[in-house]
Amino acid sequence: MLAALFDSPSAMITLTGALVGIAASLLGTFLVLRGNSMLSDAISHSIVFGIVIVWMLTGQQSGPVQIIGAALTGVFTVFLTELLVTTRRVKNDAAIGLVFPVLFSIGVLLLNVYARNVHIDQHTVLLGEIGFVWLDTVDIGGYPVPQALLSMGAMTLVNLAFVTFFFKELKLATFDEALARALGFAPAALSYALLALTSATAVAAFDSVGAILFIAFVIVPPSAAYLLTDRLWLMLVYGSAISVVSSITGYGLAITLNVSIGGMMAVMTGVILVLAFLFGPRYGMIAQVSRRRGRQRANECRTLAVHLFNHEGGPAQDEENVAAALQGHLKWDEIHARHVLRQCLDQGLVTRDGEALALTDKGRVEARAILEPWRQEGA
């Protein structure tokens, strides 16, 4: 069974994409909540600078040294960004826009000047080619395991361990940095560790999926999960699940439509984000419209209850507390008045006897509860 799994290009491609998505979304959840998600874009581009520098110093094009070098480059990117922000001359987004193009440009220039004959291509770094991951394998226990699968599996485990061991500290530093600092949790150190892991994950992913798909996995699944839940641990789970679903469906559609696999995986993260935006149970557009309509209907029933209560037992009761008065006195058209009256009857606030309308005990309590604050204020 394992032999069939490792011999299946489709399984290796989708599994690699899923691991990249899980590793990225675990970290991206905290970046999204902190409002620093675009730092992943800056880091993913600036690691070209780190990759070239590490190659110039060590001659290594991949491996742990490259990952460490990229992680340090990511930290350096964040350090320069924060240094610019502390001048109070530029805001955080502008500082990001200043730093990463400079580092990326320097990396590309060094690549073209000193590494022309070396297999380090900025196009590959940005776009990658996940469709070929199954060709670059190492033999482990007699099974041909893709190197991308090993590197991304290792980064997924490292990121999961980091989020698990420092969950409380990350949660507190994300939502209340001042309190975390007061309690001695060193939120700045946690932030740098988070971004260093983001850099390491980016360089581990660039050979297989490239920076563009990595950025999509860092930002989009956590953003979609944010529309689905208010619980942090569920957001982490949903983000990882969305990444897996995007990898599987993206691969299937890419093969069917004969288009880029990585590009279609990124598109599927966007499709799921749109679905969460529309159909999310709490923050989805449809749910919000439904809640607004529900509140509007409830307010209309309260309005009718107050109207009937004000005229109950009075000289104008026979004129006001009838179905026909809803149109003339409450300014509702016939269809709307009929709809509101049906709602009130269903809720047990009103009873009807021919054209005459009367409050139930429940409706009378509802009307008193609305009017009491106004009467107390008037007194």
C-alpha positions, 0 to 999 in steps of 0.5 A, spaced: 500 500 500 505 504 501 509 503 495 502 504 491 502 511 495 509 513 493 509 511 486 502 515 485 504 522 482 497 525 484 498 522 491 505 525 492 503 532 489 496 533 493 500 531 499 505 536 498 500 541 497 496 539 503 503 539 508 505 546 505 498 549 506 497 546 513 504 549 515 503 555 512 496 556 515 498 554 522 503 560 522 498 565 518 493 564 523 497 568 528 499 573 522 492 574 520 489 576 527 495 580 528 494 584 522 501 582 519 499 577 514 502 581 508 509 580 512 509 573 509 509 576 502 515 581 504 518 575 507 517 570 501 520 575 496 526 577 500 528 570 502 531 570 495 536 575 498 538 570 503 538 564 498 543 567 494 547 570 500 547 563 503 550 560 496 555 565 496 558 563 503 557 556 503 556 553 496 549 550 498 543 551 494 538 547 499 538 543 506 538 546 513 543 551 512 539 554 506 533 554 511 536 557 517 539 563 512 532 564 509 529 564 516 535 570 518 533 573 512 526 574 514 528 576 521 532 581 518 526 583 513 522 584 519 527 588 523 528 593 517 521 594 517 520 595 524 526 600 524 523 604 519 516 604 523 520 607 529 522 613 525 514 615 525 515 617 518 512 611 515 507 607 517 507 599 517 504 597 510 509 603 507 515 600 511 513 593 508 513 596 501 519 599 502 523 593 505 522 587 501 523 590 494 529 592 496 532 586 498 528 582 493 532 586 488 539 585 491 537 578 491 536 578 483 542 582 482 546 578 486 543 572 482 544 574 475 551 577 477 554 571 481 550 565 480 549 565 473 551 558 472 547 555 478 540 552 478 537 558 483 532 561 478 528 567 481 522 565 477 522 558 480 522 561 487 516 565 486 512 560 482 515 553 483 512 547 480 508 542 484 507 538 479 514 535 478 515 534 486 514 526 485 520 526 480 526 528 486 526 523 491 530 519 496 530 512 498 527 511 505 526 504 507 526 502 499 520 507 498 522 513 493 519 519 498 519 526 494 524 530 498 519 536 498 514 531 502 520 530 507 522 538 508 515 540 508 513 534 513 518 536 517 516 544 517 509 542 518 511 538 525 516 544 527 510 549 526 505 544 529 510 543 535 511 551 536 504 553 536 502 547 541 507 548 546 506 556 545 499 556 544 497 560 550 503 565 550 501 566 542 494 567 544 495 572 549 501 576 545 496 576 539 490 579 543 493 583 548 500 584 547 501 589 553 498 584 558 503 579 555 509 583 556 507 585 563 506 577 565 513 576 562 511 572 556 516 576 551 511 578 545 517 581 541 521 574 541 515 570 540 513 575 534 520 574 531 520 566 532 513 566 528 516 570 523 523 566 523 519 560 522 514 563 516 521 564 513 523 557 514 517 554 511 517 559 505 524 557 503 522 549 504 516 550 500 519 554 494 522 548 490 515 545 490 510 550 490 513 557 490 512 563 494 506 565 490 502 559 492 505 559 499 503 566 500 496 564 498 496 558 503 499 563 509 493 568 508 487 565 505 485 559 509 486 563 516 482 568 513 476 564 511 477 560 518 476 567 521 469 568 518 467 561 520 469 561 528 471 566 533 475 560 537 482 560 536 484 553 536 478 552 531 481 557 527 487 553 526 483 547 525 479 550 519 485 553 516 488 547 516 482 543 513 481 548 508 488 548 505 487 540 505 481 541 501 484 546 496 490 542 495 485 536 493 480 540 489 485 544 486 489 538 483 483 535 480 480 541 477 487 543 474 488 536 471 481 536 468 482 543 465 489 542 463 492 548 467 497 550 472 496 545 479 499 550 483 495 556 480 488 552 481 490 550 488 491 558 490 484 559 486 481 554 490 483 557 497 480 563 494 473 560 492 473 557 499 474 564 502 468 567 497 463 561 500 465 563 507 464 570 506 457 568 503 455 562 507 459 563 514 454 561 519 455 568 523 459 573 519 457 570 512 453 575 508 447 571 507 447 570 515 448 577 516 442 579 512 438 574 515 439 576 522 438 584 520 431 581 517 429 577 523 431 584 527 427 588 523 421 583 523 421 583 531 421 590 531 415 591 527 412 586 531 414 590 537 411 596 534 404 593 533 404 591 540 406 598 543 400 601 538 395 596 540 397 597 548 397 605 547 390 604 545 387 598 549 381 600 553 381 607 550 376 611 546 379 610 540 380 602 541 375 600 536 378 605 530 385 604 532 386 596 534 383 593 527 387 590 521 385 596 517 389 601 521 395 598 520 395 601 513 393 608 515 396 609 522 402 605 521 404 607 514 404 600 512 402 597 505 397 592 505 402 586 503 407 588 509 401 589 514 398 582 513 405 579 513 407 583 520 400 581 523 401 574 521 408 574 524 405 577 531 399 572 531 405 566 530 409 569 536 403 569 540 403 577 541 396 578 538 389 575 537 384 577 532 377 576 532 375 579 525 378 585 524 379 587 531 386 586 534 387 584 541 394 583 545 395 577 549 398 577 556 405 575 552 404 581 547 402 586 553 408 584 557 412 585 551 409 592 550 410 594 557 417 592 557 418 597 551 414 603 554 417 602 561 424 605 560 420 611 556 415 612 562 421 612 567 425 617 563 419 622 563 417 621 570 
